[in-house]
């Protein structure tokens, strides 16, 4: 795969793509985006990070980079104190926050809650998700163990448009590797994570440069005759 700085145009004269990121965990993919943004190799501005987990390290990463954060994790009133807030309550708060930030793109990077169709359709920008499998195979959880149990020769990750149906939106890009059947699910996960750190910024670069036009893809308009059919695939065996 080409380096982002090699793939970019000679200069990013246009306004950077405003990106909001939803997270639940450690935020390693968020960190990749932060590093690329700060290095000037990705024409984006991360306008804010929303987490549904109070102590997610991704929130710390964002705060260390002086990026706005919002955490909607627990109900703090009445006899429900300490319990996770319901998805509708989370979505209400998250929608208000996204409307305030007005991003051009919403990225789910390790976000571990299923979002409703109403939330997705009312979002102020297109929404993409990074999923650790070669969709449409292995939607949902435990993808690495399922790949090993199936005996698949290939595995990888996908970036796709978010729809109300879980992991079912149009796949934009995929990165692939060969499966070593002697490795554990944990080792396979680590290998796939290395692909994630490449495919996510590369996909966002394609969106920022207009190579991937999400409005056109969402509208079922005729794709450009100069691009291969989606998903765009990268072989990144490691």
Secondary structure, 3 states (H helix, E strand, C coil): CCCHHHHCCCCCCCCCEEEEEEECCCCHHHHHHHHHHHHCCCCEEEEEEEECCCCCHHHHHHHHCCCCEEECCECCCHHHCCCECCHHHHHHHHHHHHHHHCCCEEEECCCCCCCCHHHHHHCCCEEEEEECCCCCCCCCCCHHHHHHHHCCCEEEEEEEECCCCCCCCCEEEEEEEECCCCCCHHHHHHHHHHHHHHHHHHHHHHHHCCCCCHHHHHCCCCCCCCCCCCCEEEECCC
